[in-house]
Amino acid sequence: MLFQRLQLFAAFLLAFHLALAAQIPERVQSPEELEARRLVYAIGRSWRIPQSDYVAALNDGDPDLRWAGMAGLLDRARQPTRERFDAKSLRSVARSDEPRVREYGIWLLGRYARFPDSASMALLSEYAQSSDERVRWRAIQALGAIGPPAIGARDLLMEALSDESLYVRAHAVEALGLIGADDSETVARLAALHREGEWAVRNTAGAALSTLGSAAAPAAIKDLAAGGRRASRAAGVLNRMGPEAGSSIAELGRSLETLDGSAARSVAGALGRIGPDAMPEIRRLIESSAQNRRKTARALQVSAYQGENEEAFQLLLQLLEDPAAEVRAAAAKALDLRVRRPEVPQALLRLAGDDADPGVRAAALETLPAGHDVSEQMIAAWGAGLRDSDERVRYAALHSMWLEHEGAEGYWPDVVALLEDDSQRVRYSAGLVLERHGQVARDAAPTVLDIMRRSKDSLRQRELLEFVAAYMPNDTRKFDFFSGLLRHEDYVVSYEAQRALVPYGQQALPVFRNAITSEAWIPGLKGAGALQADARSLLPEIVALTRHPHPFRRSEALRALVSIAPQAPEVHERLIALASDPEVSVRRMAFENLHWLPDREHGAATALQAIRNDPDGGVRSAAIRSLVKMRPTSDTVLSNLLEAVVLEPSALDSARRTELVRAIGEISEPSEEILRALIRAADMDANAAGSVVRLIRVGWDRPDLVPVRLFALRYEIRMDCVENWICCAVRVRLSPEE
């Protein structure tokens, strides 16, 4: 029965759609039928409207229908199916008199047209010389999206490199790479922009040179000799070329001998990506000097991993036996997860246990767990590393145990002992390893507490406090220790102490009371607030603090009061009093919690007054948040907010008007009546318009809110997010009768 009903409903929808589609080429006179067409296109994805119908809608005389058709067409173009469209139809869209429709039509013509023809190329070339900046860069972007078939536009794109617009220049650079313009003049111009252009043009030029491949390799090789950042950028280009840089193997080798750092790493990566053809040059570098052998380890790693080059792998194993420690360490690091061979663990274990250089032992220990099964020999190597005299080796052993700690239970005492190590990173890593194994951390907590007692260093106490608080049982020993730390001069230590005391509940109340009335009032208030209703007996002391001369004490005391007893009359009295406090931070705290007042109408009136009159933006925002939480039912509040937005434009700056728009949208459902008033108000500035657009877009795709979407289209509120550029343009215009 249910299936039959669904069939009938689907048949009705199809018939309704066909009836509407049949009318599309003609101008419908009936307002009801016109609204129905708008609804159909606004939810076009559900109706599976043919491409021809969308194009017809884009050429319709009704602006609402044009925008609904464009929304549906863009939605279909961006689906995972990557649907292609008829080029002739898209050309008619690209010729639209509507600026935004024309821009999107140009973009669609380049990216989604089915077999772009000469007429499409001619139209895009014409638009690439338009006086409108947005039309120019959209057309150039479309030419690049077409790819090599658009090579005829090369001269046009070269001229665009001198355009006054950064967007146009950047898209022209990208397009030259995408169409494959690899002639010497183009390559030289792109190389110059890669060296000296603005950051956006420079980065895009590097990607374009990499795309052009071997034709651009000589220009990049020339820049390698310049050194500095110029060499680093050129090395990145060659690295991304991969095998396309194969014609410059000798030049890459000579450059590697003089470069270092990230540039040398990129050049070595380029040699490795070229594959077996680069092996003679790599062997020459290995035979020349220890410094070159260290650099070539990266090339061998890439070649062994990406090309499964057996010769490169065997050379890496040979470098593990090199007389120079820096070469052995580089080779050990190169044998990481990407080179998974059965010979690797044994070679690394030998280095970790027998090598005389601590840097080599550390490199071998760090690399060991990467993709290899944990063995007894590996665990024994970790244990030896934990007791090593060199800090680098101890840290590497802890790092490996953090990655793979199963089976290392016998070495937990050594890890606990490293909590007292002289090196901070070793201490920190030891704590992480223990926390990774919960039961071991709980067993070690009393020992860690003893370490804290012995330590006089505030930094070391900080490192261990959270560990002890989390893993040690809540016994008397722990309670006494943290009670003493509540008055510690280091705020972080005292803060962690109050957090550790909160689980003790009523037992911690005397400690917090003493702290509130002393210089340790901050952790005392935070601890009392965390206990919430269990700390009601502390209300008199905390209420007294809300009258303290220092504003920070007043605001923090109010925060604690609201956490402990938000419904208490004395708390409400202090909220109302502090809402008019001369200090901004205190007023913010009061308005942040104003929604706890039992008299919602009085609270809403107080919040509304702050929203309209308070000079501080933080106070106004806090009042808005409380007003939203109150959800006042009185029409007076909403009408006053609307009045403030619509009738008081001269008294409000852009930021405050935007806050009011947001408040209206959050307090009530965005009905058409409210949106109508907001759209009129948004005509004052783009920021307020952006808030209106965000309200409307919340339900943009919900069928029951389609009329709201069409309402926005009717008043021509437009938001255009330009792909990878963080750019948002909002335009609002009301019709004369409005």
N, C-alpha and C positions, 0 to 999 in steps of 0.2 A: 504493500500500500504506500509506504513512504517513497519507494523508488518511483512508483507511478506519479506521485505528486511532484517529485523532483523533475521528472520528464516533462510534465505539463508546464511547470514553471519555466523550465529552460526553453520550451517551445514558445511560450509567451514572450520571453525576453528576446528571442531571435526574431520573432515577428515584429516586435516593437522596434528593434534596431533596423530591420530591413525597411520598415515603413518610414523611419526617419532618414535613413541613408538615401532612399529614393528621392527625398525632397532636397537633398543637400545642394545640387547645382542651382536651385532656384532660391530666390529670396523669400523667406517665409514671412508673411504679414502678421500672423496671429502672435501676440505676446506670449501666450501659453505655449505654443509650439516652439517659439524661439527659445524660451527658457528650457524646454525639454531638450532641445539640441545642445544647449550649453551643458546641461547635466550629463548628457551622454558622453560628450568629449571630456568633461572634467574627470570622469571615471572611465576613461577610454580603455585602460588596460583590461578591465573586466568585460568590456563589450567586444573586444577583438575587431575593432573597426579597420577596414582595409586602408592601405596607404593612400589610395586615391582620394578617399573621403577626407583624410587629414589634410592633404594638400588643398582640396577644395575649401575646407574650412579656413585654411591660412589665407586664402584669397577672398574670403567673404567680407562683406561690407560692415558686419557687426564686429566691433573691437573685442567684445567679450568672447565671441566664438573664435576669433583669430588666436587669442591667447590660450583658450582651452585646447584648440587644435595643436598649438606649439607645445604645450605641456605634455599632451599625449604622445606627440611625435618624438620628443626628447626622451620621454620615459621608455618608449619602445627601442630607441636607438641604443640606450644604455643597458639594455637587458643582456644577460650572459650569452644569448644566442647571437649577438652582434649582427642584427638584421641589416641587410643592405637595401638601399632605396634607389628608385629610378632617378637617374641624373637629370633628365628633362624636368621632372616634377620638382626636384630640389632647386633647379635654376629659377623656376618661377617663384619659389619661396625666397631665394636669395635676392630677387629683384623687388621684394616687398617695400612699400613706402613706410612701413612701421620699422623704426630703427632696430629695436631688439629682435623682431622677427627676421629682419635682414641679416643681422649678425649671426644668429643661430643657424639660419639657412646657409650662410657661407661656411660655417664650421661643419655642418652636416654634409655639404657638398664635397668637401675634401676628405672627410673621415669615413663617411658611410655611403657614398654614392656607388652604385653598381656600374663598373667600367666607365670611369670619367672620360668624356670625349673632348674633342678639340674645342667645342663650344663652351664646355665647363672651364677648360684651361683659360680660354680667352676672357671669360667673365671674371675669373679669379685674378688674372693678371690686371684687368681693368680696376678691380677693387683694391689691388695692392698699391695702386697709385692714387687712391682716394684722398681727399682732404681731411677726412675723418680718421683720427688715429685708431679708434677701435676697429673700424672697417679694415684699415690697412693691416693691422697685426692679425686679425682674424683670417684675412685672405692669405697672408703669408703662412700662417699656421696650417691652413687648409692645403696649400701647395706642398708643404713638407709632408703632410699626412698621406698625400697621393704617392709619394716616393719617386723612384727612378723614372716613371712615365712623365714626370713634370720637369725633366732635365732642361727642357726648352725655356724654362723660367729662370735659368741661371743668371743671366745678365740683370734681370729685374731684381733678383735677390741680392746680387752684389751691390746694386745701387742702394738698396734698403739698408745696407750696413752703415751708411752715413746718415740715416734718418735721425731726426731730432728726438724721437721717442725711444726710451730704453726698451719698452715692450717690443716695438717693431724690430729694433736691432737684434735683440736676443732671439726672437722667433726666426729672423732671417738667417742667423748663424745656425740655428738648429736645422732649418729647412735645407740649407746647403749640404749639410751632412746626410740628411735623410734622402735627398734626391741623388746623391752620389756624385757631386760636382768635384772631381778629383784632379782637375787641371792645375798646372803649376801656379797660376795667378790666384786662384781661389785658395789653394793650400797656403800660399804665402800670406794672404790677407787674414785667414783664420789663425795662422800661427802668430801673427802680430797681435791680433785681438786676445789670443791666449796669454800673451806675455804682458800686455799693457792695458787691456780693456777693463771696464767696470766689472765688479765681481760677478754679476749675473751673466754678462756677455762672456767673461773669461771662462767661467765654469762650463757654459754651453759650448764655447769654442773647443774646449778640451774634449768634450763628448763627441763633437762633430769630427775632430781630427782622428779620434779612435775609430769612429765608424768608417772613415775613408780608408783606413788600413795602410797598406804598403805605400800608397802614393804620398801619405803624410809622414811616413817614418823618417825620411831624411831631415825634414824640418824639425821634428822632435829631437833627433840625434844632435842636430846643431845646437839646440838649446841646452842639451845636457852639459856641454862644455862651459856654459856660462856660470854654473854653480849656483848656490843659494836656492831661493824659492823658485826661480826660473827652472833650474834643473829638476827640482822636486816635481813641479807640474809636468814637465816633459817626460819624466820617468813614469808618472802615473798614466800618461797617454800611451806610452809604449807598453806598459804592463797590461792595459785593457785591450790592446790590439791582439795579443796572443800570437798565433802562428803568422799573422799578417806582417809581423815585424821581422820575419825570417830573413829578409834581404839585408838586414843591418846587424847580423850576428857579431861580426868583428868589431864594429863600432860600439856595440853594447858591452862587449868584453873589455875594451879599452876604457870605457866610461866607468865600469864597475871598479877598476883599479884605482880610480881617483876619487870616487864618491864614497860617502858613508851615511849612516843614519837611514831615514825613511827613503831617500832617493836611491841609495844602494839596494835597499830591500826591494823596491819596485823594479829596478833594473834586473836584479837576480830573478824576480818573479817572471819578468818578460822572457829571460833566457829559458827558464823552466817551461813556460807555456809553449815556446817554439817547438819543443820536443827533441827527438833524437838528432835532428840536424844541428842542434846547438852543442851536442856533447863534445866534439873536438875542442871547441873554444872553452868549455867548462874544464876539460882536462888540462888545457894549457894554463888556466888560472890556478888550478890546484897545484900544479908543478912549480908555479912561479914564487909564491911566498905564503907564509902562514896567514897573513892578513887577508889575502885573496881567498884562501881555503875557507876561512871563517865566513866570508861573504857568500861563497858559492853554495854553502849548506842550504840556503833558502832555495836556490835554483834547483838543487838536487831533490829537495823535498817536493817542490811543485811538480817536477818532471816525474818523480816516482809515484806520486799520488794521481795526478790528472792523466798522465800518459801511460801509467803502469810500466814505466821504463825500468827494466831489470838492471841495466847498467848503472843507472842513477842510484838505485837502491844499494847495489854493491859498493859503489863509491862512498855512500853515506856510512856504511859499516866500516869501511877503511878509515874514514876520518875519525871514527871513535878511537882509533889507535894512534892518532897523530901526536907528535911530541909536544905540540903547543896546546896548553890547557884551554885557551879561548876557542880553538878549533874543535876540541873534543866536546866542550860545553855547547857550542852551536850545533854540532851534529846530533847530540843527545836531544836538544830541544826540537830539532827537525823531525825526529822519529816519534811524532805525537800521534794523535788519534787517526790522522789521515793516512798514516803508513802502518797498516795493520798486517804484520807478518809474524810468523811464529818465531823467527830468529831475534826479534826485537827485545822481548823481555829479558832473555838471558844476557844479551849484550849490555842492556841498561843496568841489570842487577850487578854485573861485574864492575861497572863503573861506580855504582853507588856504594859498593863495599870496599873496593880496592884502590880507587884512584886517590892519588896524593893531594890533589887540588880540591879544596872545599867547594869552589864554584862548579866544578864538574860533578861532584857528588850531589850537590843540590839540584842541578839541572836534570840529572838522571832520576833522582827521587821524584821530582815534580812530574816528569813525563811518564813514569811507570804505570799508574793506573789508567792511563788514557786508552780505553778500548781493549785492555788486556784482562784476562781472568786473574783474580787474586789467588796467589799461591802461598805456600808456607815460606818459600824463600823471599817473596815480596814482603810478607808480614815481618820476617826477621830483619829485612833491610830497613823497614820503618822503625823498628825498635832500636836498631843501631843508630839511625839518624836522630832519634829523640835524645840520645845521650851524647851526640856529637859535640865537640868543643866549639864548632863554628855556628854562629847564629843563623846563617843562610841555610845550612843543612837541617837544623832543627825546624825552622819554618817550613822548608820543603817537605819534611816528613809529616808534619801536622797537616799541611795542605793535602797531601796524598791520603792521609787517614780520614780527612773530612769527606773526601770524594768516595772512598771505599773503606769503611771501617769494620765490615764484617770479618770476624775471625781474629781481631786484634785485642781481645779482652785481656790478655795477659799483660798488656802494656799500658793499661789505664793508670796505674800508679805513676808511671813516668810522665804521662800527660798531666796529671794533677800537679806533679812537682814543677812542671813548666809554668804553672800559674805564678810562680815567684821568680821567673826568668828576668834578667836585666833588660831584655828587649821587649818593647811594648807590643810589637806585632806578633811575637811568639806567644806572649801572655794572652793576647786577644784570640789568636788561633786556637790555643789550648782550650779556652772557654767554649769556643764554637764547636770543637770536636766533642767535648763532654756533653754539650747540649744536644748534639745530634743523636746521642745515645741516652735516652731519658733515665733508665734505671741506674746507669753508671753515674749520671749527674746527681741523682738523689743520694746515692751512696757516698759520693765525694763531698756533698754539701757541708757536713760538719768539719771536714778537713779544711775546706775553703774558708769557713768561718774562723778557724784558728789562724789561717794565713792573714785574714783581714785584721784580727786582733793584734798580730805582731807588726803589721805594717803601719808606718807613720806617714806614708805617702798618700796624699788625698787622691791623686790620679789612680793609683792601684786600688784604693778602696772603691772608687767609682766603678772600675772595671768589674769588680767582683760582687758589688751590692745586689745588682739585679739577679745574678746567678743564685746567690744564697736565698734571696727573697722568693725566687720561683721554685727552688728544688728542696730547700730544707723544711722539715716538718715544723708546724707551728707549736713549738714547745716553749718552756720557760726560758731556756738559754737564749733562744732566738729573740724572744720578746724583750728580755733585759738588754740585750746588745743593741737592738734597734731603738729602744726607748732612749738610750744614751746618745745615739746619733741624731736624735731629733733636733738637738741644739747645735749641730755641727756648723762650723763657719762656712763650709762649702755648701751652697744651696742645692746642688745636685745630690749630694750625699743626704742632706736632710729631707729632700723630696722623696728619694727612694726609701728612706726610713719610714716616712708616714705611709707610703704605699704598702710597705711590709707589715705595718701595724694594723691596717684596716681589717684584715681577716679575723683579728682577735675580737672584734665587735665591742661589746660593753666593757670588756677588760681594758680596752685602750682609752676609754673616756677620760679617766683622771689624767693620763699623760697628755691628751689633747687639750684639756682644760688648762693645765699648767702652761702649755705652750702658747695658748691664745693670750694669756695675760702676761706673757714675757716677750722677749725679742724674737722668739721662734713662732710668732703668730701666723706667719704664712703657711708653714707645714701643718700647724695646728688647725687652721681654718680649712685647708684642703682635706685633711684627714676627717674632720667633723662633717664636711660636706659629703665625703664619700660614704660615711656611715648612714646618711640620710635620716630616716625617721628614728633610728636608734640613738641619735644625738640630740633629741629634743630637750634634754636636760641642760644643754649648753646654750639654749636660746638667749637667756639674759646676758651672758657675757658677749655673745655675738651681736645682739641688738645694740649693746653699749659701743661696740666697735664701729657701728654705722654712723655714730656721732663723732668719731675721732677727727681731729683737725687735718690729718693727712688724707688726701683724696683716694690714694691707692688702698688704704685700709678700709675706707668706707665702701668702695666698690667690691673688694674681695669679700668683705663681711656680708654684703648684700647677696653676692653669689652663693655663699654658704647658706644663708637663711633660706633662699629659694630652694636649694637642694634638700634641706632638712625638713622644712614645714611650709610648703608653698600655699597651704590653705589657712595658715594661722593669721588671726587678725593683726597681731603686731607686725607681721611681715607685710601685710597689705598697707598698713599705716606707713611703714618705712619706704615702700615702693612709691606711694603717692608723694611723700615728702622729698625723696631723692630725685624724682622726675623733674624737679625744678632746681636741682643742685647747680651751683655756678661752674663746677668742674665738668668738662665734656665727658671724660671717661666714666664718671659716676652716672651722668644722665644716660649714657649709652647702656650701661648695665641695667638701669631702672627700666628703660623702655624695652630692652631685650626680654624682660620678664613681666611686662605689664599685663600680658594676657592671663596671668593668674588672678587678677582682681575678680571678685565675685560679681560686681556690678559691671556687666559687659558694656552697657551703654556709656557709663561714665568713663570706663577705660578707653572705649573707642573714641569718645570726644577728646580725651587727653592726647591720644595718639594722633588724631587728626590735626589737632592744634600744633603738635610738634612737626608733623609732616609739612604743614603749610608755613610755619614760622621759624623753626629752629635753624640757626645758621650753619650747624655742623652736619655734613652729609652722613657721617656715621650714625648720628642720633636719628636722623630722618629714616635711614635704612632700617635701623632697629625698630622704630615705631611702625614702619610698614610691615615688618615681619610679625610683630605682635598683633597688628590689626588683622593680618591674614589669618593668624591662629585663632583670633576671637570669632571670626566669621559672623560679624554683626548682622542681625536680621532687619534692622531698621533701614528703611529706604533713605532716611535722612543722611546717613553716613555716605552711602554710595553717591547720592545726589551732590553732596558737598565735595566729594572727590572729583566728580565730573565737572562741577562748577569751577574748582580750582584749576583744572586742566584747560577747560574751554574758555572760561570767562575772565581769567586772570593772566593772560599771556605776558603782559608787561612786568608782572611781579615775580615771574619764575624764570630761572635760567634753564638751559637745555637739560642739565643733569637732573634737576629737581622735577621737571616735567616728565622726564623719562621714568623716574621713580614712581610718580603718581600713576602713569599709564600701567606700569607693572603691577602696582597695588590693585588697581581696578580689575585687571585680568585675573589676579590670583584670588581676590575676594569672591568674585562672581563668575558664573559661566559666561563665556564670550558670546552673548546673544547678539543678534543683528542690530538691536537698538543701541547696545553699548558700543559695538564696533563702529556704528555710524558716527556716534559722538567722538570716539577716539580718532577716527580717520580725519574728521574735521580739525581736531586738535593737532594731529600729527602734521598737518599742512604747515605748521609753524617751523619745524626744523626736522632734519633727517634723523637725528638720534631718537626723537619720539616716534618717528615713523618706523624706525627699526624695531622698537618695542611692540608696536602694533603688528608688524609683520610676524614677529616671533609668536605673538598670541595666536594669530591666524594659522600659522604653520603647525601648531601643536596637533590640530586635527585635519591636516591638509588632505590626507588620503582616506579619511573616514567617510563612507557614503552619507551618513546622517548629517555631516557638516559640509557637504558639498555646497549648499547655498551660501555658507560663510565664505568659502573659497571664491565663489563667483562674485560675492559682494566685494571682496578685495580686488578682484580683477576689474570690476565695474568702475572702481575709483582709481584704477591704474597704479596700485601700489606694487612696485617691482623690486625684486631682490635678485641680483645676479652674482653668483660666486664663480669667479673665473678660475677654473681648473686648479693649477698648482700655485697660482698667485693668491696671496691672502688679500683679497680685494672684495669689498662689498659696497655696491652702489644701490641706494634706495631713492626712488623718485615718487613724489606724491602730487597729484593734481586733481582738483575737483572740477566737475562740469559746471558750466555757468549757472544752471538752474539750482545747483546745490549751494 
